[in-house]
Amino acid sequence: MPSFRIWKVEQKVKVRPFRLTIKPQIDDYSASDTSLEYIAHFEQLVDKALAETHFEDKRDFLAWTNDALPLVRWSDEEMSSDSLRLFIFCRNQQEALSEESIYFFIKQRIFHGEGALPINFRYLPFRFEEIPSASFLAYDLHFFHINGRLRHQIKSNLPRLAQDIALALRAPAFAKYAPQTGTQFNQKNAAIYEQLIPIQRRLPQHFDNSLLNDFTRLLWLSSADFIAEREPLHITRLICSHSIIYKQLARLF
């Protein structure tokens, strides 16, 4: 089974490493040459992504994954050609974005919805045998036939695009909701959305699906300064208050 090492570093002296072994979570997995080659490919990608990080032990590694993931990396060697490669390493959440959702998000956010994307999309759900409590996903996306203008635009916005993809993976429900409603895709709006959903589920007698309509309406009617000057929790409270007041007025008339 493929494995790689994460070195423990103390005062710049390498000591005995601990080993993490990738265990695929694939229903039809077999130990064939093709499967082993596929897994070894992702082992190399994960190993490369973690090459500049150091961990004291497995607990430290898990703490790092909670803070640093999802990890989004563009492949430098592909940036000079007409292709582009993207690697994503993230936790495998219950509500994780599907392959189709990731494709749609990248097409809309990066390629502005222009036609079909020639793409080689590969992914691997897995655990580390030594840390069976955590489940992970690795994606390898290879885009082809990118024209020079678009490639230059992507290269000049790589940090922002990586942040957007990471946010979509952390808030998959909002990543699906935002393009359907024209809601601006950013960290603050995602935080507000993530606060509204449990309120709606916990208090269905007070808040129905119209709560999200009130959320979208407030964003449309408010100035950028109004939103920027207020914390997500403050805006969430405003939306809930307006929703209750609106329903009370509707009952009166």
C-alpha positions, 0 to 999 in steps of 0.5 A: 500500500502506498505511503509517505513520511511526514518528518518531525522537526526539532531545532532543525534536526530530523528525527524518526519520522512517522508514516501515514499510509493511504487507504482508498475508500472506493467500493470497487477497489482492487489491488490491480496494477491500474488501481495501484498506479492511480493511488500512487499518483495521488500519493505523490500529489499529497506528498508534494502538497505537504512537503513544506509542512512539519508536524510534531505527531499525528495529533498535530497533523490532525490539528493542522488539517482542521485549520489549513484544509482545504488546500488548493494548489496550481501546478506551476509546470503547466502554467506555460502551456495551453493547459492548467492543472489544479490539485485540491486536498480537503476533508471528506464532509458529509455534504461535500460538493459532488464532481458535477458541482465542482465542475460547475463552480470552476466553470462559472467562477474561473472560466466565466461559463464559456462553453464546455471545458475539456477536462481530465477530472480524477479524485480519490476518497481515502483515509490514513490507516494510522488515523482512521477517524478522519476521511479525506478527498484529493482532486486532480483536475487537468484543463486543456486548450486554454487560450492565452488571454484566459490563461493570463487572467487566471495566472494574475488571479491565482490566490483569489481563485484558490480562496474561492475554491477553498471557500466553496469546499468549506461551505458547499451548500452556499456554493450551490446557492450563490450562483442560483440567486446571484448572491455575491460569493464571499466569506461574509455572505457564506458565514451569514448563510451558514448561520441562517440555515440552522436557525431555519431548521431549529425554529420552523414555526417562525422561519420558513424558506422565505428566510433565505429570500430575505437574506438575498433581498437584504444583500441586494438593497444594502450598500457595500459599506453597510455590509462591510461595517457589520459582522455576519452575526449582526446581519443575521439578526437583522434578517431574522428580525425583518423576517418576523416583522414582515410576517406579523405585518402580513397577518394584520393585512 
